[in-house]
Amino acid sequence: MLKRFLVAAAATAFANAAFAADVSGKLVLYTSQPNADAQQTVDAFTAKYPDVDVEWIRDGTTKVMAKLRAEFEAGAPQPDVLLIADMVTMEGLEAEGRLMPHADADVTAYDPALMDAEKHYFSTKLITTGIVYNTSAAMVPTSYADLLGEDAKDKLAMPSPLTSGAATIHMAAITSHPDLGWEFYEGLADQGANPQGGNGGTYKAIAGGEKLYGFVVDFLPIRNKLDGAPVEFVFPEEGVSAVTEPVAILSTAQNPTAAKAFVDFLISPEGQQLASDMGYLPAHPAITPPEGFPALSDIKLLDFDPAAALANDQENKARFIDIFGG
């Protein structure tokens, strides 16, 4: 009862703050969400703010950023808000002075590690990467170290950080872990792992039995298991990495009032319930996760420093290529 009251009170506070300003006009959104998710997000926001006309463009984060970079070069950036995959990209934009802080955003309910301390960007969900295995496998892993055993040799699939943003963040988190480090990736290479492509290909290889173990984003095996797929997702004892799909306002935003309302909506209990309804792990601890996911409080996150990951990105990828090849 208390939990429901607190969620309702927080939602009222968000609504009152937003209605204190005139939330209207055109809002331009660049996003890397899947099309269906992006449309659902926009529809929910405009149902709450019918005087806002949202124009949105969707592509992968790399392509969204390439388009935005070209607009920066031309001196004509178009979006008011960005909703993209990862904090590392946002760190780069923040370092360049491209993001507008939203000092009034209420993030008191959230883990501080998920939010920029200066409120330039805000995590909207957790898409974790852990271990996936085919249920026909003899060994059930509980630790990353289990993947270096004989049972997993030549049976590993994993996405490449040269292709996947989630895999890049996973690499940065794993290699920074004192008990794993680069030695773990060298061990994976000795096990015959051949990282390639994105999470979808890795999931298909394991679900289809071509490989038995690997790393993948959580929602692929968790959702598909509910439909009968022979897979299990493991939150390893060391922890999982996470892509947090952060949202941010550009410093050049033409409609900062609507942009702030959009950010407030996504991190409000209502917006976080939307994330859960879409099948993602909400970042807000008071929102119930979708079926198949553990409670947020039961998930251990690997330590991750987005600023350090940004600074070390090229060096990390070069070392990855040295280990596995391009």
N, C-alpha and C positions, 0 to 999 in steps of 0.2 A: 504493500500500500504506500509506504513512504517513497519507494523507488518511483512508482507511478506519479506521485505528487511532485517529486523533484523534476521529473521529465516534463510534466505539464507546466510547472512554474517556469522552467527554463525556456520552453517554447513560447510562453506568453511574453517573457522578457525580450526575446528576439523579435517578436512581432511588434511590440510597442516601440522598440528602438527603430525599426525599419519604417513604420508608419509615421514617425516624427519627421521624416524627410519625404520629399516628393519623388517617389520611385516611378519613373516613367521614361519614355523616349526609347531610342535605339540602343541596344547593347550588342556588341560584337564579341563572340566567343570563338576562340580557337581551342580545339580539344583533340585528345588522342583516344577518348573513350570509343568503344565500339558504337556503330551507328545507332543501334537500338537503345543502348544505354544513354547516348547523348540526347536522342529524341525524348526519352522518358524524363531525363533530367530537365530539359528545357520546358517540357509540357508541365511538369510539376511546379517549376518556378513561375511560369507565366500564369498558371492557375491561381497562384498566390498574388502575383503582381500583373494583372491583366493590362495595365497601361504600358508595359515594357514590351517592345518588339525585339526579340532575340534573333540575330542573324548568326549562324554558326557554320564553321568549317571544321571538318573532321579528317584526320589522317594520322599515321603513326607519328610518334614524338619526333623522330629524326626528320621526317618530311615537314611537319609543322614548324620545327625550328629552322629548317632551311628556307621556308617561305618567309618566316618572320625575319630572319637575318637579311634576306634580300630587301625586305621592307625597311629595315633599319638603315641599310646602305643607301636606299633611295630617300631616306628622311621622311618616310610616310608609313609608320607602323599602324596597322588597322585595328587589331583587337583591343578591347577594353580589358578582357579577362582571359587568362590561360588556365586550362584544366588538363594537365599532361601527366605523364607517367611517374616522374621521379623527382626527388629533392635535389639530386646532383645538378640537373639542368637548371632548376630554380636557383641554386647557389651561384651558378655562373651568371645568370641574369641579375641577381642581386648585387654581385661584385661589380658588375658594369653599371650599376645605378639605373637599371631598366624597370625596377619594380617599385610600386607605391606602397608604403606601409599602411596598414589598416589598424590604427592604434586602438580603436574601440571594439575590435572583434573580441568576443568572449570565448576564451579558450581555457577557462578555469577547470573544466571537467576533464581535460585531456592530459595525457602523458606529455610533459614538456619536451621530451625527445622527439615527438612527432611534429612539433611546431617550431617555426623560426622564432628565435628569441626576440627579434625586432619586429615581428608580425608582418614580414614581407610575403610569406606564403604559408599555407595551411593544409595539413594532410586531411584527406576526406575519407579514406578507407585504408585497410591493410590488405595487400595482396602478397601473402607470404610465399617464400620458397623453402621447401623442405625436401624430404625424401619421398619418392613414390616407388611402389613395388607391385609387381604382378602377383596375385594371390596364389599362383602355382609355384612360386619360389619357395625353396626349402628353408631359407634363412629369413627371419623377420627382423629387419634392422631397427634399432632404437637409437643409434649413435652414428654420426658421420664415419667414425672409425670402422664401423662394421662393413663399410663399402670397400675397405682395403683388405678384407679377408678373402680366402680362397673361394668361398661360396659366390662371391660377386665378380670374380675374374672373368673378363671378356663378356660380361653380361650387363654392362653399364651404358646408359645413354644420358646425354646432358646437352642443354642448349649452349650456344657459344656466346660469350660476352662481346664478341665482335659483331653479333647480330641482335642480341636481346638485351634490352635495358635492365630487365629483372635479373638476368644472368650476370650482368656487369656489377650490379649492387651486391649480388650474392658473392661474387668473387672478392669484392672489396671487404665485405664483412668476414668471410671465411679466412682470408689471408691475414686479416688483422687480429684474429683470435689467437691467444697465446698457445693453445693446445693443438692448433691446426696449422695455420700459416701456409706458406707456399709449399711446404713439405707435403701437405695433404694433396695439393694439385699434382705434384710430382708423383705421388703415390697413385692417383687416379690414372695418370698417363701409363704408369707401369702395369696397371690393371687392364689396360687396353681401351680405356675410354677415348672416344673420338668426338669431342664436342662439335656440334654443327647446328645451324639453323636456330629456330625459336622453340618456345615451349610446346607449341602444337605438335611439331614433329617428334619431339621427345616423348610426349604423352602417348602418341599413336604407336610408337615403337614398343613401349612398355605394355600398354593395354592389349596390343596385338600379339605379344609374346615374343617379338623379335629380340628384345632385351628384357631383363627382369627387374633392374634397379636403375634409379636415376634421380635427378633433381627436376622439379617442375613447380609452377605456381599452383597454389592450393586448390583453387576452385575447379580446375580441370578434373582431377581425380575425385574430389569430394562430390561434385555435382553428378558426375557420370557414374560413380558408384551407386548412387540412389536409383539410377536407371538400369542397374545390373552389370555394369562393367567390372571386370575382374581385377580391380585395383584397390590399393589402400594408400592413404597419405599419412606420413609420419611427421610429427613435430619432434625433431631430434632433441635429445637431452641437452645438447650444447646451445640450442636455440635455433630460430629461423631468421632469415633476412626478410625484408619487406619493402615492396614498392608501395607508396602511400598516396598516389594520384593527387598531388597537391594542386591547389588553386591559388592564383595570384592575380593582382591587378597591375597592369602596366602603368608606369609613371606617365605615359602619354595618353592614358585613357580619356576618351571624349565624354564619357558618362560615368564619372566616378561614383555618383550616388547609387545608380543602378548596379554598378560593379560591386560596391560594398554590400548591397542587399543580396546579390548573388552569392558572395562569399559567406555572408551570415546565414543564408538559407542552407548551404551545403553543410556547414558545421553545426547547425541547429539540431535538436533532437528529431525534428521532422525530416530534415535532409539526411540525417544518419539512418533513420528508419527506411528512407528510400533506398539507400545503399544496401541495407540488409535485404529489402524486398527484391532487389536486383540479383541477390545471391552472393554478395560480397561481405567480408568481415568489416563491420563498422568500426571506425576509430574511436567513437564515443563509448566509454565503458558501461553506460547505463542502457544501451540499446542491445536487445537480444540478437545474437547472430542468427543467420539462416540455418536451416536444417543441415546437420552433418558437421557443423563447425563447433569447436569448443568455445567456452566463454573466453573473452579477451584476457581476463585475469589469469587464466590457465595457460596462456601462451607466453613462452619465454622468447624475447627478441635478442638476437645477436647485437652487440654494440656496433653502432654505425655512425661515423662522422661524415656528413655529406661534404663539408668543406675540404676535409682531407682526401675524400674520394675524388673530388673534382681536381685537386692539386696533383694527385697521383695517377689519374686516369690513363694517360698515355704510357707512363712507365709500367703500370699494371698490365695493360694490354700487350705491350712489347714483351714482357716476361711471360705472359700467357702463350704468345706465339712461339717463344723459345722452347716452351715445354711441349706444346701440342702441335706446333706448325700452324700456318695460316689457314 
